[in-house]
Amino acid sequence: MIDWKLQVVVSIGMLFYFFVLIYFLKKKQLTTKYALLWIFAGVVMFVMVLFPQILTFFAGIFGFDVPANMLFAVIFFCIFVLLIFLTSVATKLNDRVTKLTQSVALLEKRVRELEQQTASDKKEEETV
């Protein structure tokens, strides 16, 4: 069984976690798509804390001697999954930034060429 002090501390931490998520959602610093992933991870961890019997059951299945170690393993697993997800998002965004940078460079080159062509056309008109 989890020590009640640990259960209280982790519960308070989880409540703070949810308040931070709500704050970021209200300030539009976190999109709903990503918030759902964070909320799901938080709910999984919060259920494990509120119902330590579930944690004890899974600790026995996975071979953890102390259910608190199972709780930390679940927390690390959730963080690991979130890191993988966010890394994939960052990779996609990096690819998009690279493509956008290349497109902007090509457009700037085209604008310079058109400006040079327009300037040379004006010079020809002035000489005629």
Contacts in CASP RR format, 6 or more apart in sequence:
PFRMAT RR
TARGET T0000
AUTHOR 0000-0000-0000
METHOD contacts of the structure
MODEL  1
MIDWKLQVVVSIGMLFYFFVLIYFLKKKQLTTKYALLWIFAGVVMFVMVL
FPQILTFFAGIFGFDVPANMLFAVIFFCIFVLLIFLTSVATKLNDRVTKL
TQSVALLEKRVRELEQQTASDKKEEETV
1 52 0 8 1.000
1 56 0 8 1.000
1 67 0 8 1.000
2 49 0 8 1.000
2 52 0 8 1.000
2 55 0 8 1.000
2 56 0 8 1.000
2 67 0 8 1.000
2 68 0 8 1.000
2 71 0 8 1.000
3 68 0 8 1.000
6 68 0 8 1.000
6 71 0 8 1.000
7 49 0 8 1.000
7 52 0 8 1.000
10 45 0 8 1.000
10 49 0 8 1.000
10 71 0 8 1.000
11 46 0 8 1.000
11 49 0 8 1.000
11 50 0 8 1.000
14 42 0 8 1.000
14 45 0 8 1.000
14 46 0 8 1.000
14 49 0 8 1.000
17 42 0 8 1.000
18 39 0 8 1.000
18 42 0 8 1.000
18 46 0 8 1.000
21 30 0 8 1.000
21 35 0 8 1.000
21 38 0 8 1.000
21 39 0 8 1.000
24 30 0 8 1.000
24 35 0 8 1.000
25 32 0 8 1.000
25 35 0 8 1.000
30 38 0 8 1.000
34 89 0 8 1.000
37 82 0 8 1.000
37 85 0 8 1.000
38 82 0 8 1.000
41 78 0 8 1.000
41 79 0 8 1.000
41 81 0 8 1.000
41 82 0 8 1.000
42 78 0 8 1.000
44 74 0 8 1.000
44 78 0 8 1.000
45 71 0 8 1.000
45 74 0 8 1.000
45 75 0 8 1.000
45 78 0 8 1.000
47 54 0 8 1.000
48 54 0 8 1.000
48 55 0 8 1.000
48 70 0 8 1.000
48 71 0 8 1.000
48 74 0 8 1.000
49 55 0 8 1.000
49 71 0 8 1.000
52 67 0 8 1.000
55 67 0 8 1.000
55 70 0 8 1.000
55 71 0 8 1.000
55 74 0 8 1.000
56 67 0 8 1.000
58 70 0 8 1.000
59 65 0 8 1.000
59 66 0 8 1.000
59 67 0 8 1.000
59 69 0 8 1.000
59 70 0 8 1.000
60 70 0 8 1.000
62 70 0 8 1.000
62 73 0 8 1.000
64 70 0 8 1.000
64 73 0 8 1.000
END
